[in-house]
Amino acid sequence: MNIKFVAYVSGLIIFLIYLFSADYIFNAMIKTPGEATLAEISLPVKTQNIQAKIEEVKKTRLKWKDGLFVRGWVFKDDGKIRERNVYLVLESKSGSIIFKVENDTINRPDIWALNTRESRNQNLGFELNIPAYLLKEKIYRVGFFLEDEAGKGYSYTDQEIRITKDVVEIHEGATRLANDSVQAANHFRLANPISLNLQSPGEKIEYFFDAVHGAGKYLRVQGWGFIPGTDAISIKHYIVLKNKGRTWFFDANVQVRPDITQHFNKSGLNLDSSGFLSTIPAENLENGTYQLGLYLVQGNRSGLEYLDKYDIDYTDNAIVVNNTIPADEKSLSHRELITLRAPTKNLNFHFERVDISSKYLTLAGWGFLVGLDAGNSKCYILLKKNGHITAFNITPQIRPDITLGFGKNLLNLDSTGFLSTIPKTSLENGKYQIGIYITRGDQCGIIYSNRFVELEP
């Protein structure tokens, strides 16, 4: 009897060992096609320069394995190159697990259209299949780690993945989502209206708006600002909209901007937290034209500046950003009679803004000859219609972020920015392809974008 019992127990143990071994072999050791793999990397300090959203999560089958299919989009605000490494971070009470996202270049022009700082890449979508045996917890907080030539970014979203035996769901956390036909409503953390009493007297501030973009009922504003003489570590940024004596304030997310610290390095200040990003819903605004401003608060110091560069029109549930009339006629672009030479260098470039108002065509962005400093370069905007090319001069813009992103070979690219405000009276009506022509000594480059503008009577 004892011998039979011992044999039975021994057989049971052997069988259980077999089952465990088989499960381990078929799940952990044998990979299925398309299965996401664990990444053993050290996560950096959290930043706030990542925008991301998981749009779909569902149970799936990976050959003989249970799995979880995840689809969405992600980008880094300062990302400016085509190639990147994307990692999905799932945090639970027992720790974090990190998956390498291999399929991270899915074309998403809808997201690209709202990402005003992304230079060329529309491939912002991703998909991955996670083997279920790696997911032991019921709730995971979603984060992303991105790495490209412009640097690293790591932050968590306001989404959670919740897993039960029968159902897997996405839950939104603190993010305020709007139910709107405009896709921007679900794409970004929305700004909140803030009640503020302005401190006085205000101080002069250093600031710049990198992008001001209207998308339906939403206004997306991005840039940097700080109060001279003070580190930006605890600074608060507020976007200001003023109309007929009434003022609205909206909060902004901090964006890490080491390029600003580098540009103002002689000050000895830490300005990494001087960046801001705000996506403002217009639901609390009245119809009318608004002046755009920036209000900074740091302890008992504050400063407020209004721009005369933009007018923000809100009418019939739509926001339109207009360039105001230049204060000086000298700031207007004019035709240049130049001879276009055969290119000797490749160009890196991006048009960040292409705006048409009632009187002006305004183009802004950056460009440089690959492998050369930007010093002593000359840049021209090209407009091509029916094979005929018209060149216009530009106003240079200082862009230390381009040096930071592309100047790894000690190139100085600070002067690669451009702004061109072209009177519509200088052009005939019709459809124009936009290009750029840059010269530096006997070197030159020319390229046309895939963007067009159409001037109507």
C-alpha positions as CSV (number, residue, x, y, z in Angstrom):
1,M,0.0,0.0,0.0
2,N,2.8,2.4,1.0
3,I,4.7,1.5,-2.1
4,K,1.7,2.2,-4.3
5,F,1.1,5.5,-2.6
6,V,4.7,6.5,-3.0
7,A,4.6,5.5,-6.7
8,Y,1.4,7.5,-7.2
9,V,2.8,10.6,-5.5
10,S,6.0,10.3,-7.4
11,G,4.1,9.9,-10.7
12,L,2.0,12.9,-9.9
13,I,5.1,15.0,-9.1
14,I,6.7,14.0,-12.3
15,F,3.5,14.8,-14.2
16,L,3.3,18.3,-12.6
17,I,7.0,18.9,-13.4
18,Y,6.3,17.9,-17.0
19,L,3.3,20.2,-17.2
20,F,5.3,23.1,-15.7
21,S,8.3,22.4,-17.9
22,A,6.1,22.2,-21.0
23,D,4.3,25.4,-20.1
24,Y,7.6,27.1,-19.5
25,I,9.1,25.8,-22.8
26,F,6.1,26.6,-25.0
27,N,5.5,30.0,-23.4
28,A,8.8,31.4,-22.3
29,M,11.3,29.7,-24.5
30,I,9.5,29.4,-27.8
31,K,8.6,32.7,-29.4
32,T,5.7,33.2,-31.8
33,P,5.9,35.4,-34.9
34,G,5.0,39.0,-34.0
35,E,5.3,38.5,-30.2
36,A,6.6,41.4,-28.2
37,T,9.7,40.7,-26.2
38,L,10.7,42.0,-22.8
39,A,13.4,44.7,-22.8
40,E,16.0,44.9,-20.1
41,I,16.7,48.7,-20.0
42,S,17.2,51.3,-17.3
43,L,14.5,53.9,-17.4
44,P,15.6,57.5,-17.2
45,V,14.2,60.3,-15.1
46,K,10.6,61.0,-16.1
47,T,10.0,63.8,-18.6
48,Q,6.9,65.5,-19.9
49,N,7.7,65.6,-23.6
50,I,5.7,62.6,-24.7
51,Q,2.2,62.5,-26.2
52,A,0.6,59.1,-26.4
53,K,-2.7,57.2,-26.5
54,I,-3.7,53.5,-26.5
55,E,-6.7,53.4,-28.8
56,E,-7.4,49.6,-28.7
57,V,-6.6,46.7,-26.5
58,K,-8.1,43.2,-26.9
59,K,-7.4,39.6,-26.2
60,T,-5.9,37.7,-29.1
61,R,-4.2,34.4,-29.9
62,L,-0.5,34.1,-30.7
63,K,-0.4,30.6,-32.3
64,W,-0.8,28.4,-29.2
65,K,-0.5,31.3,-26.7
66,D,-3.0,33.7,-25.3
67,G,-2.1,37.3,-25.9
68,L,-3.0,40.9,-25.7
69,F,-3.2,43.1,-28.8
70,V,-2.4,46.8,-28.2
71,R,-2.7,49.6,-30.8
72,G,-2.2,53.3,-30.5
73,W,0.2,56.2,-31.3
74,V,3.1,57.9,-29.5
75,F,5.5,60.7,-30.2
76,K,8.0,62.9,-28.5
77,D,7.4,66.6,-28.7
78,D,11.0,67.3,-29.6
79,G,11.3,64.4,-32.0
80,K,12.7,65.5,-35.3
81,I,14.0,62.3,-37.1
82,R,12.5,59.3,-38.8
83,E,14.1,56.5,-36.7
84,R,13.3,55.9,-33.1
85,N,13.1,53.2,-30.5
86,V,9.8,52.8,-28.7
87,Y,9.1,50.9,-25.5
88,L,5.8,50.3,-23.8
89,V,6.0,50.4,-20.0
90,L,3.4,48.7,-17.9
91,E,3.5,49.6,-14.2
92,S,1.7,47.6,-11.5
93,K,1.9,47.1,-7.7
94,S,4.5,44.5,-8.2
95,G,6.8,46.6,-10.4
96,S,7.2,47.6,-14.1
97,I,7.6,45.4,-17.2
98,I,8.9,46.9,-20.4
99,F,8.2,45.7,-24.0
100,K,10.1,46.7,-27.1
101,V,7.7,47.9,-29.8
102,E,8.9,46.6,-33.1
103,N,6.0,47.8,-35.3
104,D,6.3,51.5,-34.4
105,T,6.1,53.1,-37.8
106,I,2.5,52.9,-38.7
107,N,1.4,55.8,-40.8
108,R,-0.9,58.2,-38.9
109,P,-1.3,61.5,-40.8
110,D,-4.2,62.4,-38.5
111,I,-1.9,62.6,-35.5
112,W,0.9,64.2,-37.5
113,A,-1.4,67.0,-38.6
114,L,-1.8,68.0,-34.9
115,N,1.8,67.5,-33.9
116,T,3.3,70.9,-34.9
117,R,6.9,70.1,-33.9
118,E,7.3,66.8,-35.6
119,S,9.5,67.5,-38.6
120,R,8.8,64.9,-41.3
121,N,7.5,61.7,-39.8
122,Q,3.9,60.7,-40.2
123,N,4.6,57.2,-38.9
124,L,3.6,57.8,-35.3
125,G,1.3,54.7,-34.8
126,F,2.3,51.4,-33.3
127,E,1.0,47.9,-32.7
128,L,2.2,45.0,-30.5
129,N,1.1,41.6,-29.2
130,I,2.0,40.9,-25.6
131,P,2.0,37.2,-24.4
132,A,-0.6,36.9,-21.7
133,Y,1.6,34.7,-19.4
134,L,3.7,37.8,-18.6
135,L,0.7,39.8,-17.3
136,K,0.1,38.6,-13.8
137,E,-1.6,41.7,-12.4
138,K,-5.2,43.0,-13.0
139,I,-4.3,46.6,-13.4
140,Y,-1.4,48.2,-15.3
141,R,-0.6,51.9,-15.6
142,V,0.6,52.8,-19.2
143,G,3.8,54.6,-19.9
144,F,6.2,55.0,-22.8
145,F,10.0,55.4,-23.2
146,L,11.2,56.8,-26.5
147,E,14.7,57.2,-27.7
148,D,15.9,59.0,-30.9
149,E,18.8,61.3,-32.0
150,A,17.1,64.2,-30.3
151,G,17.3,62.5,-26.9
152,K,15.2,60.4,-24.6
153,G,11.7,60.8,-23.2
154,Y,9.9,58.8,-20.5
155,S,6.5,59.5,-19.0
156,Y,3.2,57.8,-18.0
157,T,-0.1,58.5,-19.7
158,D,-3.4,58.8,-17.8
159,Q,-4.5,55.4,-19.1
160,E,-4.8,52.0,-17.3
161,I,-5.2,48.6,-18.8
162,R,-7.5,46.4,-16.7
163,I,-7.5,42.7,-17.2
164,T,-10.1,40.1,-15.9
165,K,-10.7,36.5,-16.9
166,D,-13.1,37.5,-19.6
167,V,-12.6,41.2,-20.4
168,V,-9.7,43.6,-21.0
169,E,-10.4,47.3,-21.0
170,I,-8.8,50.7,-21.2
171,H,-9.6,53.1,-18.4
172,E,-9.0,56.8,-18.5
173,G,-7.5,58.4,-15.4
174,A,-7.2,62.1,-14.8
175,T,-7.2,63.0,-18.4
176,R,-10.1,65.1,-19.4
177,L,-11.5,63.8,-22.7
178,A,-14.0,65.6,-24.9
179,N,-16.6,63.9,-27.0
180,D,-16.1,65.6,-30.3
181,S,-15.8,64.8,-33.9
182,V,-12.5,66.6,-34.1
183,Q,-9.8,63.9,-33.4
184,A,-7.7,66.4,-31.4
185,A,-10.2,66.0,-28.6
186,N,-9.0,62.5,-27.8
187,H,-5.4,63.0,-28.7
188,F,-4.1,65.4,-26.1
189,R,-4.3,66.4,-22.4
190,L,-6.6,69.4,-22.4
191,A,-5.9,72.6,-20.6
192,N,-8.1,73.7,-17.7
193,P,-9.3,77.3,-17.3
194,I,-7.7,78.9,-14.2
195,S,-8.9,81.8,-12.1
196,L,-5.9,84.1,-11.4
197,N,-5.2,87.5,-9.9
198,L,-2.3,89.1,-11.7
199,Q,0.6,90.1,-9.5
200,S,1.9,93.6,-10.0
201,P,4.2,95.1,-10.9
202,G,5.1,92.5,-13.6
203,E,8.6,91.8,-14.8
204,K,10.0,91.5,-18.3
205,I,10.1,87.8,-19.4
206,E,12.1,85.9,-22.0
207,Y,9.8,83.8,-24.2
208,F,9.0,82.4,-27.6
209,F,6.0,80.6,-29.1
210,D,7.3,77.8,-31.3
211,A,3.8,76.9,-32.5
212,V,0.3,78.3,-32.4
213,H,-2.1,76.0,-34.2
214,G,-5.9,75.9,-34.4
215,A,-7.8,72.6,-34.9
216,G,-11.5,72.9,-34.8
217,K,-12.6,73.7,-31.3
218,Y,-9.0,73.4,-29.9
219,L,-6.0,75.8,-29.8
220,R,-2.6,74.1,-29.4
221,V,0.2,76.4,-28.1
222,Q,3.8,75.4,-27.6
223,G,7.0,77.3,-26.7
224,W,9.2,78.3,-23.8
225,G,9.5,81.1,-21.3
226,F,11.3,82.1,-18.1
227,I,11.9,85.1,-15.8
228,P,15.5,86.4,-16.2
229,G,17.7,85.8,-13.3
230,T,15.8,82.8,-11.9
231,D,16.0,79.1,-12.5
232,A,12.9,77.7,-14.2
233,I,12.6,74.7,-11.9
234,S,9.4,75.7,-10.2
235,I,8.0,78.1,-12.8
236,K,4.3,78.0,-13.8
237,H,3.2,78.9,-17.3
238,Y,-0.3,80.2,-18.2
239,I,-1.7,80.9,-21.6
240,V,-3.7,84.1,-21.8
241,L,-6.5,84.9,-24.2
242,K,-7.9,88.5,-24.0
243,N,-11.0,89.7,-25.7
244,K,-12.8,93.1,-25.1
245,G,-11.3,93.7,-21.7
246,R,-12.0,90.1,-20.5
247,T,-9.1,87.8,-19.9
248,W,-9.0,84.0,-19.8
249,F,-6.1,82.0,-18.3
250,F,-5.3,78.3,-19.1
251,D,-2.8,76.1,-17.5
252,A,0.1,74.4,-19.5
253,N,2.1,71.2,-19.2
254,V,5.8,71.6,-18.6
255,Q,8.0,70.6,-21.4
256,V,11.7,69.7,-20.8
257,R,13.9,72.0,-22.9
258,P,17.6,71.5,-22.3
259,D,18.2,73.4,-25.6
260,I,17.1,76.6,-23.8
261,T,19.5,76.0,-20.9
262,Q,22.2,75.5,-23.5
263,H,21.3,78.6,-25.5
264,F,21.4,80.8,-22.4
265,N,24.4,79.0,-20.8
266,K,26.2,82.2,-20.0
267,S,23.4,83.0,-17.5
268,G,24.3,79.9,-15.4
269,L,20.6,79.2,-15.0
270,N,18.8,75.8,-15.2
271,L,16.1,76.5,-17.8
272,D,15.2,72.9,-18.6
273,S,11.7,73.3,-17.3
274,S,11.0,76.5,-19.3
275,G,9.1,74.7,-22.0
276,F,5.3,74.6,-22.1
277,L,2.5,72.9,-24.1
278,S,-1.2,73.7,-23.8
279,T,-4.2,72.3,-25.8
280,I,-7.0,74.7,-25.0
281,P,-10.7,73.7,-25.6
282,A,-12.8,76.7,-26.7
283,E,-16.0,75.6,-24.9
284,N,-15.7,78.4,-22.4
285,L,-14.9,81.1,-24.9
286,E,-17.2,83.6,-26.5
287,N,-17.3,84.4,-30.2
288,G,-14.7,87.0,-31.0
289,T,-11.1,87.8,-31.7
290,Y,-8.5,87.1,-29.0
291,Q,-5.1,88.4,-28.3
292,L,-2.6,85.7,-27.2
293,G,-0.3,86.1,-24.2
294,L,1.9,84.3,-21.8
295,Y,1.9,84.8,-18.0
296,L,4.7,83.4,-15.9
297,V,4.7,83.0,-12.1
298,Q,7.6,81.9,-10.0
299,G,7.3,82.5,-6.2
300,N,6.6,86.2,-5.8
301,R,7.9,87.1,-9.2
302,S,5.7,87.2,-12.3
303,G,5.6,88.6,-15.8
304,L,3.0,89.0,-18.6
305,E,3.6,89.6,-22.3
306,Y,1.1,89.7,-25.2
307,L,2.0,88.9,-28.8
308,D,1.1,91.2,-31.6
309,K,2.0,88.4,-34.0
310,Y,-1.3,86.4,-33.9
311,D,-5.0,87.0,-33.7
312,I,-7.1,84.1,-32.5
313,D,-10.6,84.1,-34.0
314,Y,-13.3,81.9,-32.4
315,T,-16.6,81.8,-34.4
316,D,-19.2,79.1,-34.8
317,N,-17.3,76.5,-32.8
318,A,-14.1,76.8,-34.7
319,I,-10.7,78.4,-33.9
320,V,-8.7,80.1,-36.6
321,V,-5.2,81.4,-36.0
322,N,-4.4,84.5,-38.1
323,N,-1.1,86.3,-38.6
324,T,-1.5,90.0,-37.8
325,I,-0.2,92.7,-40.2
326,P,3.6,93.1,-39.7
327,A,4.4,96.2,-37.8
328,D,7.2,97.2,-40.2
329,E,7.1,96.9,-44.0
330,K,10.7,95.8,-43.8
331,S,9.7,92.6,-42.2
332,L,7.7,91.6,-45.3
333,S,9.4,89.2,-47.8
334,H,10.0,90.3,-51.3
335,R,10.9,88.6,-54.6
336,E,14.5,87.7,-55.2
337,L,16.0,87.5,-58.7
338,I,18.4,84.6,-58.3
339,T,19.8,81.9,-60.4
340,L,19.1,78.4,-59.0
341,R,22.3,76.3,-59.3
342,A,22.4,72.5,-59.4
343,P,22.4,71.2,-55.8
344,T,25.7,70.0,-54.4
345,K,24.4,69.1,-50.9
346,N,21.4,67.4,-49.4
347,L,19.0,69.5,-47.2
348,N,17.4,68.8,-43.9
349,F,14.3,71.0,-43.5
350,H,10.8,71.3,-42.1
351,F,7.9,73.8,-42.6
352,E,6.4,74.1,-39.2
353,R,3.8,76.8,-40.2
354,V,2.1,77.5,-43.4
355,D,-0.7,80.1,-42.9
356,I,-2.8,82.1,-45.3
357,S,-4.6,85.2,-44.0
358,S,-6.5,87.8,-45.9
359,K,-3.3,89.6,-46.9
360,Y,-0.4,87.4,-46.3
361,L,1.1,84.0,-46.9
362,T,3.3,83.1,-43.9
363,L,5.8,80.3,-43.8
364,A,8.1,79.3,-40.9
365,G,10.4,76.5,-40.1
366,W,14.1,75.5,-40.4
367,G,16.6,74.2,-42.9
368,F,20.3,73.5,-43.4
369,L,22.8,72.0,-45.7
370,V,23.8,68.6,-44.3
371,G,27.3,68.5,-42.9
372,L,27.8,72.3,-42.9
373,D,27.5,75.0,-40.3
374,A,24.6,77.3,-40.8
375,G,26.8,80.4,-40.5
376,N,26.9,82.6,-43.7
377,S,24.2,80.6,-45.3
378,K,21.5,82.2,-47.4
379,C,18.0,80.8,-47.4
380,Y,15.1,81.4,-49.9
381,I,11.5,80.3,-50.0
382,L,10.5,78.9,-53.4
383,L,7.0,78.8,-54.7
384,K,6.5,76.7,-57.9
385,K,3.4,77.0,-60.1
386,N,3.1,75.3,-63.5
387,G,6.9,75.0,-63.7
388,H,7.5,78.6,-62.9
389,I,9.5,79.3,-59.8
390,T,9.4,82.5,-57.7
391,A,12.0,83.0,-54.9
392,F,11.4,85.1,-51.7
393,N,13.8,86.2,-49.0
394,I,13.4,85.2,-45.4
395,T,13.9,86.6,-41.9
396,P,16.4,84.4,-40.0
397,Q,15.2,82.9,-36.7
398,I,17.5,81.6,-33.9
399,R,16.9,77.9,-33.3
400,P,19.2,76.4,-30.7
401,D,17.0,73.3,-30.6
402,I,18.1,72.4,-34.1
403,T,21.8,72.5,-33.0
404,L,20.9,70.3,-30.1
405,G,19.0,67.8,-32.2
406,F,21.3,67.7,-35.3
407,G,24.6,69.2,-34.3
408,K,26.3,66.1,-33.0
409,N,29.4,66.8,-35.1
410,L,29.9,70.1,-33.4
411,L,27.9,71.9,-36.1
412,N,26.4,75.3,-35.2
413,L,22.8,75.2,-36.5
414,D,21.4,78.0,-34.4
415,S,20.6,80.2,-37.4
416,T,18.7,77.6,-39.4
417,G,15.3,79.0,-38.5
418,F,13.3,81.1,-41.1
419,L,10.2,83.2,-41.3
420,S,8.7,84.5,-44.5
421,T,5.7,86.8,-44.6
422,I,4.7,87.2,-48.3
423,P,2.1,89.7,-49.4
424,K,-0.5,87.9,-51.5
425,T,-0.4,90.8,-53.9
426,S,3.1,89.5,-54.9
427,L,1.6,86.4,-56.3
428,E,-1.0,85.4,-58.9
429,N,-3.9,83.2,-57.9
430,G,-3.4,79.5,-58.2
431,K,-1.8,76.5,-56.5
432,Y,1.9,76.6,-55.5
433,Q,4.2,73.9,-54.3
434,I,6.5,75.1,-51.4
435,G,10.2,74.6,-51.6
436,I,13.4,75.9,-50.0
437,Y,16.8,76.9,-51.5
438,I,19.9,77.3,-49.3
439,T,23.4,78.4,-50.4
440,R,26.7,78.7,-48.5
441,G,29.7,79.8,-50.6
442,D,29.9,77.4,-53.5
443,Q,27.7,74.8,-51.9
444,C,23.9,74.8,-52.3
445,G,20.8,72.6,-51.9
446,I,17.3,72.7,-53.2
447,I,14.2,70.7,-52.3
448,Y,10.4,70.9,-52.6
449,S,8.1,69.7,-49.9
450,N,4.9,67.8,-50.4
451,R,2.9,70.8,-49.2
452,F,0.9,73.2,-51.4
453,V,-0.8,76.5,-50.9
454,E,-3.7,77.7,-53.0
455,L,-4.4,81.4,-53.4
456,E,-7.9,82.4,-54.4
457,P,-9.4,85.7,-55.6
